[in-house]
Amino acid sequence: FIGTFLSSLTILDGKSSEVVSRLKSGWLDSLLLNWKIWVPCQLVNFRFVPQNYQVLFANMVALVWNTGLSYMANREKKENEGKTAV
């Protein structure tokens, strides 16, 4: 999912030639964020959250995850724009 998200975002920005460099620069940070968010949250979800609220809990975590992933993707874009502007 992370690779598809970063690749699609780069292509939709009209920079298809930068897909590989974007994946190299953003993949590891995004993967680490994925592990930091989903692993603990799913442990909590399956251990402590009642079964009828587990989907709701996972959806709330997904909102945080998607916000974080979007922030990281756009942060990299702004950093790259700042380097080219100098």
N, C-alpha and C positions, 0 to 999 in steps of 0.2 A: 504494500500500500504506500509506503513512504517513497519508494522510487517512482511509482506511478504518479503520485501527487506532485513531487518536485519536477518531474519531467513534463507533466501536463501544464503546470504553472509556467514553466519556462517557455514552452511552445506557445501557450496562449498569450504570453507577453511579446511574442514575435521574435524570440531569440533562440530559434531552434539550434543554432550552431553552438550555443552555450550549455546544452543539456548535460554533456559529460562533465564539464567543469563544475556545474551546479550540483550534480550528484556527488562529485568528489568532495566538494566543500561542505555540503549540508547533510550528507547521509549519516555520518557518525553521530553528530549532535542530535539529529532527529531520532535516531535509533536509541540513543541513551535516554532521551526524554521519554520515549515510548516505554522503555523498561522502568524508568523511575515512576511513571504514572500508573501504568496498567498492572504491573506485577503486585505491588502492595494493595492496590484497590481491589483487585480480584481476590486476593487472599482475604481481605476484610469482607468482601461481598459474599463469598461462599461460606465463610465461617460465622459471621455475625448478623448479616442481613437476612431477615425472614424471606422465605422463598417468593412470596407474592410481591415483594419490593425489590427483588434483585435486578429486574429489567430496568426499573426506574433508576436505581442506583447506577447501573452501568451506563444509562443514557446521560445522567448528570456528569459522570466521569468523562464520557465521550465529548461532551460540550467543552470541558476543560482541555481535553486532549486536542481537539480540533482548533481551539483558540491558541494553544501553545504552538502547535504545528504551523498555523498560519502566521503567528508572530515571528517564529524562527525563519520561515521562508521569506517573509517581507523584510526582516532585519538584514538578512544576507543581501537582498536586492538593494537596500538603501546603502549598505556598506560598499557594495560594488559601484553604485552610482557616485558615491562620495570619492572613491579612488579615481574614477575617470574624470571627475570635474576638476581635480587639482592639476 
